[in-house]
Amino acid sequence: MSEQWKTPASRALRADGLSITDIDTSARPGFDGRKKDGESLLVERGKVLAGLQEKLYANGRSGDNRSVLLVLQGMDTAGKGGIVRHVIGSVDPQGVDHTAFGVPTEEEKRHHFLWRIRKALPRGGQLGVFDRSHYEDVLVARVHELVPEAVWQQRYTEINDFEQELAEAGTTLVKVAMFISLDEQKKRLRQRLERPDKYWKFSPGDIDERAYWPAYQQAYQDVLDRTSTGYAPWYVLPSDAKWYSRLAVTELLIEALEKLDLSWPPASFDPAAELRRLDTA
């Protein structure tokens, strides 16, 4: 960890007991550096992340069933896509299972809400990334009353049981809730509307959702209170500063991978003998 991280990201961002109303979305918990420091460090730490991810992938190719799953949740424009491009983009794509969850299809609606999630889980040795996730079913579904309250209330327990099952099977969950201010969101939406190359990222519904901001805040509070566990804790990420959020997620992933204490898998052949064969080939 860099000396500019005064507190490890996993400790500085841990959600336990946090009230959403107390979040300063412009803050940079744990990091004592400026933007240029963070951007420079992101390049450096991205290389560390890439090396650790390569080890994870190599072990998976050798039969290790362990994996890491990054769950990204946040309101529109929170920066989830930027995390995927600038953080996950620094590692070997062969070792990445990435899924962006949108509105459920008609087929998905006919199944249990976790059906489509299970289909997208990372394989052994993979770094999985969920851009939105099963938490849509206690956020959007709750706020827009897509299912009865009794249904979404039960889902918290189902989610906890599901994530415990994943953890026991060898998946390390890194759950990141990204928070921006209403003003910052308005600024980012305006940028999308003023740039033709960003039109594709805009949906008129993004503006409509702003009217539900208080309801979403309460829904997110309940998510943090009811589904942050020892085996799958939530990390709350102030995301007004994109460079900070990308750096923080990089650090969270590095910490998660380092805890796996990975080493390079041993050869399944005799390297010396193969070198001799190569010399005469």
Disulfide bonds with the S-S distance in Angstrom:
none
